[in-house]
Amino acid sequence: MKFLQTTNPDFDQQLAAVMAQRGSDTQSVAGPVRDILQDVRKRGDEALCAYTNRFDHMDITPVQLRVSRAEMEKAASLVAPATMDALRLAAARITAFHEAQLPEDIDYTDAAGLRLGMRWIPLDAVGLYVPGGKAAYPTSVLMNALPARVAGVKRLAMCVPTPGGQLNPLVMAAALLCGVDEVYRVGGAQAVGAMAYGTESMKPVDRIVGPGNAYVAEAKRQVFGHVGIDSVAGPSEVVVVADANNDPRLVAIDLLAQAEHDEQAQAVLITNDVDFAHQVEKAVERELETLTRRAIAEKSWRDHGVIVVVRNWDEAAEVANEFAPEHLEVMLDEPRQFAQAIRHAGAIFMGRFCPEAVGDYVGGPNHVLPTSRTARFSSGLAVHDFLKRTTSIETDGEGLKAVGPAGVTLAREEGLDAHGLSMAARLKALAEQGQKPKA
């Protein structure tokens, strides 16, 4: 764990070193991923079965790649009623928040007489990748599938690895709850390739969303352009801004809530009190002993944990913006006031009783957020990610006369004669005939 103070003369260099260490690098798997994608594109189902049998210790044939509705329902029936109620509550809140995001079409006639418009159109098909290795995440199904459903996407295809052939009951329950149309027991880069290029059993999709390991992230990077993707996600991260009026144990737990994701996750505390910083550090050590995922959280905290002591909250905001974190917790008396100075964060959690974990499960906003400082230029998953915009222009002769001459001038300046002529010829016809050009 690194302990930094803004009063140190070399603080800027120390912070820069922390940022450089966090640079996401998937180049080490770029070659193997490229080979897998090419193999899936060439051999289709045969390649999918070969990789699935090899990595997930299974023995399946192409006809078994797709999980049947009966299999999904059987697995989902094992979920306890109370857990299903929690899943339904989360789904309702996520749906409501994303329904509030739906944009309106544009349709108006401007002063020149041209009717201008923009229409939002849902994608035809979306592929959902759901991790299924070290842990299963039914909330990933909710966060990726429900915005697509709200947007009006017609077809949802989900890929989830099933090590040993075991279907996770909660993941299947979530898929049923969200109305996922197709589920395939395939994971890794091969699943991304199948969704992007299609196989005999799986039709290709238009966009791929969902988290995964380094192979999945690199596969999404490589298929981007052939299909859309949400992002190339890196390790999870949180920055907690807290004063000494907080319980050190609660702050420590919030830091470890990110650290337990994986060994590469990062948890950062920013505070204005050195004594409080040390109290939190000691609390982290105590809480680590109670975690079932202690080995993961401990390595994450040791390798990537950071405590930054600042002189004032203006400095704290500057440091937070430099981290551009996936999650930002503001545990201050006036969290909204502090948040006004934040330009770069995937999601902000304000108040002493609003841990980031609320957003992971039941808050409502999406938990698929930009990582690795990409919050500087990107945003979390939303309804808009499953919609396209199509603009329109409609005009008669009078509208063309109002704007056409300027268009002709610009086309000629760019040396595109036919462009200019397509407008000039119509303008000439209007002038000669005193009417709209005939078809």
N, C-alpha and C positions, 0 to 999 in steps of 0.2 A: 504494500500500500504506500502511495506517495503522499507526503504531507507538504503542501505548498503554502506560502504566505506572500501576499501582494507587497509586503514591506521589504521582501528580499530584493536586492539590486538585480538579481538575475531571474526574477520571476517570469518575465516574458519568455526567456529562453527555456526555462523549465516547463512552462505550459506548452510551448511549441513542441517540445520533445514528447510530451504526453500525447499531443494530437498526432504526431508523426507515428507513434507506436500503434495508434488505433487505425492507421490507414488500412482499409480493406484490401486484401490481396487474394484473388482466386486464381491467379495465373498457374499455381502449382497443379490445379486440376483441369486447366483449360484443355490440355491434350486428351486426357482420358474421356472427358465429357464430349469433345468433338467426335471421338471415335464411336462413343455410344450413340450419339444422335445420328451419325451417318449409318450406323448399323440398323437402327430402328427404321430409318427412312428407307433402307434397302430391303430389309427382311420382314418388317412389320411385326405381326403377332409372334412369329417364330423367335424374333429377337427379344420381344417383351417377355415371353415365357422363359427363355434362357436366362435373362438377367434376374427375373423374379425368383426363379428356382435357385439360382446361385446365391443371391444376396439375402433372400428372405427364408431360405431353407424350406422350400416347398417343392411340390411336384405337380404342376398344373399344365393343362393343355389350353389351346386358344379358346375352346368353348367355355372354359372356367374362368377366364379373365374378368368377365363382368359378374358382379355380385347380383344375385336375383333379388327380387322384391321379397320373396319368402324368407331368404337368408337375412335380409335387413330387418324384417319384422321380428324374426325369431331372436336375433341378437338384441334388438331394442326392447323386447319384452323382459329382459333381465334387469333393466334399469329400475331402481327403486322409485316409488311414486313421488317421494319428497324431492328426489333429484330431478325427476321429470318436471315437477312444478317449478323448480329453480331454473331449469332450461327454458321453460315456457315464459317465465318472467323476463329473463334476459332477452329472448327472442322478441317479445312484445316491445320492450324498451328500445332495442336496436332498430326494429322496424319503424317505430314512431319517429325516432330521430332522423332516420334516412328519408322517410316520407316528407319531412319538413324541408328537405334539401331539393326536392324536385323543382327544376327550373321551368319558367314559362316561355312559350314560343314568342317570337317577335313578328309583328305584321303591321306595317304602317305605310302611308303614302307621304313622301317628302314634298318639300316646296316646289321641286322641279317636276313633280308629277309622276315620279317613279315609285312603284310599289315594292318595298323592300321587306324581306322576311328572313327569319332563321327558325328552323324546326329541329327539335331534339328527337333523335331516333334511337331506340335501344339496339344494342348489339344482338345478333342472331344467336350466337352460342358463346358460352364462357366455360373455361376449364378451371376447376378448383383443385389446388394441390393442398392436401392435408397431411401433416407429418404423422408418422406412426411408429417411430423408432423407440427412443428412450422414453417417450411419454406420448400420450394421445391427447389431442386438443379439440374437444367438441366445440369450444367457443370459436376456433378458427373457421369451422363450418358456418356458424352463425354470422360471423363478421364478414365473410367473403360471399356467402350465398344470398343473404337477405338483402343487401343493397342491390344486387343484381336482379333479384325478384322485384323489388320496389321499382327499379328502372324499367322493368318490362321485358327483360331478356327471355327469349323463348325456350332456350335449352341450356341446362346446367349439367355438365359432366364432371364428376369428381374422381380423382385418383388418390388412393390412400394405401400405403404399404401395410401388409398384414403378416408380420413375421410369424412363421410357424403355422400360417393359415388361420390365425385367430382374428376374428372381427371384433373391434372394440364396440361394446354395446352403446356407449354414450355417443360415439361418433356416428353410428348407424341411426340412433334416435334423432340426433341433430339433423342428419341428412333427410330423414323422413319429415321432420318438422318443417324444414326449409323448402320441401318440394323439389329436392334434387332429382333430376330425371334419370341419370345413369351414374353408377358407382363401379369403379374398376380397382381390383386388388393389385395395383402396380405403384411402385414408388421410385424415387431417385431420378436421375437425369433421363432415364428411359421413359418415365411417365410424362415428363415435359415434352420429350420428342414425339411421343404418341399423340398428345393433345395438339401439338403444333402441326404435325405433318399427317396425322391420321394413320390408321392401320386397317386391316381387314375387319377388325371388331370395333374399332373406335373411329368415328368421324372427327375430322379436325375441328378446332374451335377458332374463335376470332381473337380471344384475349385469355391469358393465363394469369391467375392471381393465387396468392397463398404463400406462406413461408416454407422454408426447407433448409437443408444443410448446404454446405459449400458446393456440392455437386448440383443440387437443384438450383441454387442461385446462379451458378455459372451457366447451366443449361438455359435458364431464362434469358440470361444476357445474350447467349449465342442465337437463340431463335427470335429475339426481338427484331422486328422489321418484317419478318414473315408473319408473325402474329404480334399483337400488343401484349404488354405485361404490366403488372402494377408497379413493381420496382425490383431492384436487385438488393434484397435485404441483407444487412449484416447482423452482427450480434446485438442483443437487446441492451439498452442503456437507460439510466435514469440520473438526473441531477436533482438533488434535494437542497432547497434553500431554506435554512431554518435558523431561528434565533434561540437564545438560551432559555426562553420561556417554554420550550418543548420538553417532553419527556425523552431523554436520550435513548431509552429502550425502543420507543416507537420509531424514532428516526433510524435506529440501527436495523430494525425489522424491515423498514421500507427499503433500505439499501440492500439488504440480503434478499428481498423479494425479487430483485433484478439479478443479483449475483447467482441465485440458484437456477437460473435458466440454463446457462452453460458456462464452461470455463472461460469463454471469450467475452462474456457479458461485462458491462462496466457500470459501477455505482459510484457516484460523486456526491460529496457533501460540500456545500458552500455555506459558511457561517461567519459571523463577525466576532466570535468569542472563542479564544484559544482554549480556555478551560472546558467549555462545552464541547469543542471538537475532540478533546481527549476523552471526555466522558462517553461520547458516542463511539469512539474507537474501542474503548474498553467494553462497551455494551455489545458491539459487534462480536468481539471475541467470546463473550458469554453466550450470546444467542446462537453462534455457530455450533456450539456443542449440542444444541437441541434439534438440529435440522436433520431430516432423513437424507437430504441431498447435501450433506455437509462437505463432502470431498469436492463437489462441483463448486459450491458457493465459496468455499475457502480458497480454492485456487483462483477463482475469479477475483475475489477481494485482494488476495496477495499480489496478483499479477497486474490487475487493471484498476483496483480501487484507488480513489483520490479524495483527499480532504484539502479544501482550499479555505484559508482564513483571510478575509477581506477587512478593509478599514471601514467600509460603509456599504450601504445597499446599492448605491450607484455602481460601485466596483463589482458588486455581486452580479448585477444585471449584465455588465460588460463581459464578465467571465462566463456567465450562463449562455450568452449569445455566441461566445467563441466556441463553446462545446456544441451549440445547436443540437440539443439532445432530442432523442426520440420522445422521452417523457420528462417533464419538468414539474416537480412538486414545490409549491410555495407555501411554507408553513410559518407565516408571519401574521401580525395583527391586521395588516391591510394588504392582503394578497392581491386584490384587484389593482391597487395602485402600483404595486411592484410589477405586475404582469403587463402593464402598459408600456414598460420599457423593454419588453421582450419582443424581439423581431424574429428569432429563429427557434422554434420548438415544434415538435410534431403534435404534442398535446400538453395542455397545462392543467394541473390539478391544484385547486386553490383552497386553503384552509387547513387547520390542524386535524380535521376529521375527514379528509378526502385523500386517502392513499391512492397511489396509482393503480393498485389492484382493483379498485372500484371500476375503473375504465376497462380493465381486462375482461370483466365479466358482465356487470349489470348497469353500467353508467348510461349507455346509449350511443355515444359517439364511437367511431370505429377504432379498434385497437391495432389495425394494420397501419403502421406509421413509418415515416422516413427515419433511417438509421445512418450511422457513420457520417454525421454532420450534413447529410443531404437535406435536412430541414431548412438549410439556407436557400434552397431553390425548389423544394417539392413539398407535397402535403400528404396527409393520410388518405386512406381509401375512402371513397364517397360514392354516392349515386352517380355523380358525373363521370366516374371512371367506366361506367357501363352504358354510357350514352355517347352518341356522335352528334355533331352539329352540321346541318346542311342549310346553306343560305340560298336565297332566291331573289331574282330581280325580274320585274314585269313592267313593261313600258309600251306606250303607243308612240305615234309619230311626234306628238307634242313634247313628250318626255325626251325623245331622242334629239329633237332640235335644241332642247335646253342644255343637254350635257355632251352631245355628240361631237361638236366642233373641238372642244377641249380634248376629247379622247383622240380625235384624228391628229391633232397637233402632237400629242405625246407619243402616239404610235410612230409617226414619221420621224420624230427625234430619236427614237430607239431603233430606227432602220427596219421596222417591220411593216412593209408596204401593204401586205394583204390585210393586216389588222386594221390599218387606217382605212383601206379601201372598203372593208366590210361595213364601216360606219358611213364613210363619205358617199358611197353609192346610194345608200338609203336616203341620206340627207339631200342628195341631188334629185332623187326621184320625188321626194316630198316637195322640193322647191318647184319642180317642173309641173307636177300634177296637182299640187295643192291638196294632196290626200296621202294616206298611208300607202306604202309600196304594196303592189299586188303580189300574192303568193305565186 
